[in-house]
Amino acid sequence: MDTLWQFVTQYGYWAVVLGGLVEGETLLILAGFAARLGHLDLPAVMAVGALMGALSDVLLFSVGRWRGPQVLARWPQVLRYRERFNRLVARWGMLVVIGMRFMYGMRWAGPILLGMSDMPWPRFLAFNLVGASLWGFLAAGAGWMFGAAAQAMLADLHEVQGWVLGALVALALGLAAWRGWRGRVRRAAEGNEERNSGA
């Protein structure tokens, strides 16, 4: 927790770049909190996080378009979801592209699977930018709002800064655990369906 916070306060927007490209919500939430404390600018945090998130998905979409089967051959469980994912894309299209970064297990696999689909580049780019913008706004905004609420309730935020940071990290970890649990339940249900259909 302290290490992540030090990383955000020491490297500022470079930490946001890394969070958008690789890590996910935790660094962006902490950067939003840092913006509340005056270390960073909130609109800049949202914009950088959104742009890096969008760039990450474009790179992964490219991997899926050109080398998807070879890359996902290392994760056969992801390849098993390809047909189901394609049905979701055919039915919901833009909503899948916008929402995939909020779905457990889709942060990396989703753009690659989309690259393997017949979705055209312009459509993906447009909806991906919408999804990344929403993600950057919500994640950084959550950190900022949490800091604002704590600041309103507590006279001196610096005395409880560690508790606030702990709560933010607990919130991010709880969200990840909940998404993981949902993914396991969904996979178990699908495994049961496959066994029943095979029988």
C-alpha positions as CSV (number, residue, x, y, z in Angstrom):
1,M,0.0,0.0,0.0
2,D,2.7,2.5,1.1
3,T,4.9,1.4,-1.9
4,L,2.1,2.1,-4.4
5,W,1.3,5.5,-2.8
6,Q,5.0,6.5,-2.8
7,F,5.2,5.4,-6.4
8,V,2.2,7.6,-7.4
9,T,3.5,10.6,-5.4
10,Q,7.1,10.2,-6.6
11,Y,6.4,9.6,-10.3
12,G,3.1,11.4,-10.7
13,Y,1.8,11.2,-14.2
14,W,4.3,8.5,-15.2
15,A,2.6,6.3,-12.6
16,V,-0.7,7.0,-14.2
17,V,0.8,6.0,-17.6
18,L,1.9,2.7,-16.1
19,G,-1.5,2.2,-14.4
20,G,-3.4,2.9,-17.6
21,L,-1.2,0.6,-19.7
22,V,-0.6,-2.3,-17.4
23,E,-1.8,-2.3,-13.9
24,G,-5.5,-1.3,-13.9
25,E,-7.7,0.6,-11.4
26,T,-5.5,0.7,-8.3
27,L,-2.9,3.2,-9.4
28,L,-5.6,5.3,-11.1
29,I,-7.7,5.4,-7.9
30,L,-4.6,6.4,-5.9
31,A,-3.8,9.0,-8.5
32,G,-7.3,10.5,-8.1
33,F,-6.7,10.6,-4.3
34,A,-3.3,12.3,-5.0
35,A,-5.1,14.9,-7.1
36,R,-7.5,15.6,-4.2
37,L,-4.4,16.3,-2.0
38,G,-3.0,18.6,-4.7
39,H,-0.2,16.4,-5.9
40,L,-1.7,16.0,-9.4
41,D,-4.4,17.6,-11.5
42,L,-7.6,15.5,-11.7
43,P,-8.6,16.2,-15.3
44,A,-5.0,15.4,-16.4
45,V,-5.1,12.1,-14.4
46,M,-8.4,11.1,-16.0
47,A,-7.2,12.0,-19.5
48,V,-3.8,10.3,-19.2
49,G,-5.4,7.2,-17.6
50,A,-8.0,7.0,-20.3
51,L,-5.5,7.5,-23.2
52,M,-3.1,4.9,-21.8
53,G,-6.0,2.5,-21.2
54,A,-7.2,3.0,-24.8
55,L,-3.7,2.6,-26.2
56,S,-3.2,-0.7,-24.2
57,D,-6.4,-2.1,-25.7
58,V,-5.4,-1.0,-29.3
59,L,-2.1,-2.8,-28.9
60,L,-3.9,-5.9,-27.6
61,F,-6.5,-5.7,-30.4
62,S,-3.6,-5.6,-32.9
63,V,-2.1,-8.7,-31.3
64,G,-5.5,-10.4,-31.6
65,R,-5.9,-9.4,-35.2
66,W,-2.5,-10.6,-36.4
67,R,-1.4,-13.3,-33.9
68,G,-4.4,-14.0,-31.7
69,P,-4.6,-17.8,-32.0
70,Q,-0.9,-18.3,-31.4
71,V,-0.9,-16.0,-28.4
72,L,-4.0,-17.5,-26.8
73,A,-2.8,-21.0,-27.4
74,R,-0.9,-20.6,-24.2
75,W,-4.2,-20.0,-22.4
76,P,-6.6,-22.6,-23.8
77,Q,-9.3,-21.7,-21.2
78,V,-9.6,-18.2,-22.8
79,L,-9.9,-19.8,-26.3
80,R,-12.8,-21.8,-25.1
81,Y,-14.7,-18.6,-24.5
82,R,-14.1,-17.3,-28.1
83,E,-17.4,-18.5,-29.5
84,R,-19.4,-17.2,-26.6
85,F,-17.6,-13.9,-26.7
86,N,-18.3,-13.6,-30.4
87,R,-22.0,-14.2,-29.7
88,L,-21.9,-11.4,-27.1
89,V,-20.2,-9.1,-29.6
90,A,-22.7,-10.0,-32.3
91,R,-25.6,-9.2,-30.0
92,W,-24.3,-6.3,-27.9
93,G,-21.5,-4.9,-30.1
94,M,-20.5,-1.5,-28.7
95,L,-21.6,-2.4,-25.1
96,V,-19.1,-5.3,-25.0
97,V,-16.3,-3.0,-26.3
98,I,-17.2,-0.3,-23.8
99,G,-17.7,-2.6,-20.8
100,M,-15.0,-5.2,-21.3
101,R,-12.5,-3.3,-19.1
102,F,-15.0,-3.6,-16.3
103,M,-15.4,-7.4,-16.7
104,Y,-13.3,-9.7,-14.7
105,G,-10.7,-11.5,-16.9
106,M,-11.4,-9.3,-19.9
107,R,-8.8,-6.6,-19.3
108,W,-6.3,-8.5,-21.4
109,A,-8.2,-11.2,-23.1
110,G,-11.1,-9.0,-24.3
111,P,-9.2,-6.9,-26.7
112,I,-7.3,-9.9,-28.1
113,L,-10.6,-11.8,-28.6
114,L,-12.1,-8.7,-30.3
115,G,-9.1,-8.5,-32.6
116,M,-9.8,-12.1,-33.6
117,S,-13.4,-11.2,-34.4
118,D,-14.6,-9.5,-37.6
119,M,-15.1,-6.2,-35.9
120,P,-13.7,-3.4,-38.1
121,W,-10.9,-1.2,-36.8
122,P,-12.9,2.1,-36.9
123,R,-15.8,0.6,-34.9
124,F,-13.4,-0.8,-32.3
125,L,-11.4,2.4,-32.0
126,A,-14.5,4.6,-31.4
127,F,-16.1,2.4,-28.8
128,N,-12.8,1.6,-27.1
129,L,-12.1,5.3,-26.6
130,V,-15.6,5.7,-25.1
131,G,-15.0,2.8,-22.7
132,A,-11.5,4.0,-21.8
133,S,-12.8,7.5,-21.1
134,L,-15.5,6.2,-18.9
135,W,-13.0,4.0,-17.0
136,G,-10.5,6.8,-16.5
137,F,-13.3,9.2,-15.3
138,L,-14.8,6.6,-12.8
139,A,-11.5,5.2,-11.4
140,A,-9.8,8.6,-10.9
141,G,-13.0,10.2,-9.8
142,A,-13.6,7.5,-7.2
143,G,-10.2,8.2,-5.6
144,W,-10.9,12.0,-5.7
145,M,-14.4,11.6,-4.2
146,F,-13.1,9.3,-1.5
147,G,-10.5,11.9,-0.5
148,A,-13.1,14.6,-0.6
149,A,-15.5,12.7,1.7
150,A,-12.7,12.0,4.1
151,Q,-11.5,15.6,4.0
152,A,-15.0,16.8,4.8
153,M,-15.3,14.4,7.8
154,L,-11.9,14.8,9.2
155,A,-10.2,18.1,10.3
156,D,-6.7,17.0,9.4
157,L,-6.5,14.4,6.6
158,H,-2.7,14.0,7.0
159,E,-3.1,12.3,10.4
160,V,-5.3,9.6,8.8
161,Q,-3.8,9.5,5.4
162,G,-2.6,5.9,5.9
163,W,-6.1,4.8,6.9
164,V,-7.6,6.5,3.8
165,L,-5.1,4.9,1.5
166,G,-5.7,1.5,3.2
167,A,-9.4,1.9,2.6
168,L,-8.8,2.7,-1.1
169,V,-6.6,-0.3,-1.6
170,A,-9.1,-2.5,0.3
171,L,-11.8,-1.2,-2.0
172,A,-9.8,-2.0,-5.1
173,L,-8.8,-5.4,-3.8
174,G,-12.4,-6.1,-2.8
175,L,-13.6,-5.2,-6.3
176,A,-11.0,-7.5,-7.9
177,A,-12.0,-10.3,-5.5
178,W,-15.7,-9.9,-6.3
179,R,-15.0,-9.9,-10.0
180,G,-12.8,-13.0,-9.6
181,W,-15.5,-14.8,-7.6
182,R,-18.1,-14.0,-10.3
183,G,-15.7,-15.2,-13.0
184,R,-15.2,-18.5,-11.2
185,V,-18.9,-19.0,-10.7
186,R,-19.5,-18.3,-14.3
187,R,-16.8,-20.7,-15.4
188,A,-18.1,-23.4,-13.1
189,A,-21.6,-23.0,-14.5
190,E,-20.3,-23.2,-18.1
191,G,-18.2,-26.3,-17.2
192,N,-21.4,-27.9,-15.9
193,E,-23.3,-27.0,-19.0
194,E,-20.5,-28.5,-21.2
195,R,-20.5,-31.7,-19.2
196,N,-24.2,-32.0,-19.3
197,S,-24.3,-31.3,-23.1
198,G,-21.5,-33.9,-23.6
199,A,-23.4,-36.4,-21.6
